[in-house]
Amino acid sequence: MSTVVRENIGLLTDKIIVKVSKEEYLPSFDKKLKEYSKTANIPGFRKGMVPAGMIKKMYGAAIFNEEVLKTVEKKLYSYLTEEKPDIFAQPLPLPSENNHLDYNHPTDYDFAFEMGLKPTFALPNFSKETLTKHTVEVNDEMVSEEINRMQIKGGKMTEPEVVNNEENVLNVLFTECDKDGNVVEGGISKENSVLLKYFTPKMQKELMGKKMADCIVFQLSKTFEGDKLDMMLHDLGLPKGDKEAAAKYFKLDIVKIGLVEKRELNEDFFNEVYPGKGITTEADLRVALKEEIEKYWASQSKNQLHDQLYHLLLDQVKMDFPEAFLKRWLQTGGEKQKTAEEAEKEFPTFSNQLKWTLISDKIIIDNKLEVSQDDLRNHMKEEVMRYFGQMNMGEDMSWLDSYLDRMMKDEKQMDATYRRLITERLFDYLENQVKTKEKKVTPEELTAMQHNHQH
């Protein structure tokens, strides 16, 4: 009779030994041999008349191995189903020197498996935590900048004869030279497009009134400042922040002058920006735009707060892992086999993801956070309406229900939507458990926070 023995062999790591007796697998082995003898097609013998000895000699080893392993697998998973150990993945087989399977000498066998156990852990007391909610105050200047951007985006490009506006786009040829304008042999030569307002005020003044084919000599560090200097260094293939590179001289030949004629602020423009909203004046446009910008920065503020919550949990929750088991699983558990070195390299990122999964699952289960079929359907409907709403599909939406029915049958789509919604519910729950203090920040400051943490 088979038995299953379990023993601890390390931190959160147990060994399971499945002992199978020959009485358990031999009947299946003999039955399979008989089935083969009835169906085997072997030249020189009629179907069903192949001698049992020949069948055993030809197929015995493969059938024997299969039946022994099937018996072991059945016993292992019966044990896991009954005992329900809280484990990672499936147990991994351990090498054994004593399991030489020989169908000519059937005997009892022991098979050993390694099992990685999930850790127990405690969550922080959320009511004692205070996080900072970084908020952006939307002002009239921000609205004006967005209107200006939209006017330029929808405008028409013209080609004035002279440089006469800070919004001029200059197509130029940069050629490396010395301070007297003598071209450096083998130096940099590159065409580029630059807005006039990217130059320093002094250089803008010097460029005013210049025409196509005019040329000036300049030094990078005295012609561009701050991030604009870094941008030009990068465009020219030079290292950012390199003072020696910034001291280089270039000739600037004007190849073409461009200027975007901004779109007029009229009803046609308003209807293109907000179709069907009935906006007829600039004042109405400013109100609608301000609301939209406020919604955007509110969502960014929320994302940043959620990032703090993520780090609060990941950094404060202490958790052990069965590292040796998980590294073995990384090597063998995916579609492609990995080396020990590859698994070692991937483990820090993998363990962080695993830690977050365990934490989030615990919060979701303990607090009964759920996403229903109706939630999934309503969310998909909102997404479809948002997408097709921009395309002015008209009032007849009779097609929508059948379209949603097809979407609901797409397992990949359903899984992605579920994950998105349950994650939103998780963070909304956490947000309501902690205290927050508000801090006003600039858009640039909040954007920098977002760039520093992408999860």
Residue, then its C-alpha position, 0 to 999 in steps of 0.5 A: m500500500s502506498t504512503v506519503v511522508r512529509e518532512n521539513i528540509g529548510l525554511l518554508t521548504d518540505k519534502i514529500i516522499v511518495k511510496v508506491s507498492k508494486e501491487e498498485y501499478l502492476p494491474s494497470f501495467d498488465k492491462k495495458l500490455k493486453e490492450y497493446s497486444k489486441t491493437a498492435n500492427i506488427p508485420g508478420f502477425r495478424k492484428g490481435m495475434v501478436p505474442a504477449g512476450m513480443i509486446k512486452k519486449m517492444y513496449g514494456a519499458a515505456i508502458f511500465n514507466e508510464e504506469v508507475l509515474k501515473t500512480v505516483e502522480k495520482k497519490l501525490y495530488s490526492y495528498l495535496t487535495e486532502e491536506k491542502p498545504d498552502i504552497f507555491a506552484q506544484p511540487l518539484p521532483l527531487p533526484s533519486e539514485n534508487n528509482h531505476l524502473d525495471y519492468n522485468h523486476p517490479t518492486d516498491y518505489d519511493f519518489a521524492f518531491e520538494m514543496g515550497l510553502k507560502p509564508t505567513f505575514a502581518l499587514p500594517n495598521f493602516s489607521k496609523e499611517t499618514l500619506t501625502k496627497h500631492t495635488v496640482e492647482v489648475n490656473d488660467e495660465m495652464v488653460s491658456e497654454e493648452i488652448n495655444r497648443m491646440q491652436i498650433k496643432g490645428g493650425k496651418m504651416t506657412e513659410p515667411e521670408v524672415v524670422n519675425n516671431e518667437e514661434n518660428v520653426l527654423n530648419v537649420l544646418f549645424t556645422e562644427c567650426d572654430k570661433d572664427g567660423n572655420v569648419v572643423e575637419g571631420g567635425i559634426s554636421k547635422e540638420n535640425s529643426v529648432l523653435l526660435k524661443y528655444f534659443t537664449p533671449k540674446m540669440q533670439k534677438e540676433l536671429m530676428g530679421k534673418k532670411m533663408a541662407d543667412c549664417i551665424v557662428f555661435q557657441l552652444s553654451k551661450t546659445f542654449e540654456g538648461d534643458k534646451l542645452d541638454m536637448m541640443l547636446h543630445d541631438l548633436g550626439l554629444p554627452k549631456g552635461d559635458k562642459e567641454a562639449a557645450a563649449k564647442y562652436f557651430k555655424l548655423d545655416i538657415v535652410k527654411i523658416g516656418l511659422v504655424e498660423k494658429r487656428e481661429l477660436n470660433e465655433d468650428f474649432f470649438n465643435e472639433v475640440y468638444p463635439g456636441k457639447g454646444i460650446t460657442t465662446e472662448a469662455d465656455l471652452r476655458v471652463a470645459l478645458k479647466e474641468e478636463i485638466e483638473k480631472y487629469w491632474a486629480s487622476q495623476s495625484k491619485n496614482q501617486l498616492h497609490d504608489q505610496l500605498y504600494h511602497l508602504l505595503l511592500d517595504q513594511v511587510k516582512m516576508d520570508f520565501p523558500e528561495a532555493f525552491l523558487k529559484r529552481w521553479l524559475q528555471t523549470g516552470g516557464e515555457k523556456q528553460k532557464t539557467a541557474e544564473e538567469a534564475e538568480k538574476e531574475f529572482p529579486t524582481f520575481s520575489n517582489q512581484l510574488k510578495w505584492t501578489l500575496i499581500s494584495d490577495k490577502i487584502i482582497i480575500d480578507n475584505k471580500l473585495e469583489v468584481s461581479q459580471d455586471d461590473l465587468r459588463n458595465h465597465m466594458k460598456e463605458e469603454v466602448m461608449r467612450y471610444f465610439g462616442q468620439m466617432n459620432m456614431g449617432e443615436d442608434m445603439s441597438w448593436l451595443d448589447s451583441y457587441l458586449d456579448r462577444m466581448m464577454k466571451d473573450e477570456k483574455q479581455m475578461d481577465a484583463t478587465y477583471r484585474r484592472l477593476i479588482t486592482e482599482r477596488l484594492f487601492d480605493y479600499l486602502e486609500n480609505q484606510v489611511k490618513t492623508k495630508e494635502k500638499k500643493v505641487t507643480p505639474e512638473e514636480l508631480t510628473a517627476m514623482q510619476h517618472n521615478h516610480q513605475h509599477 
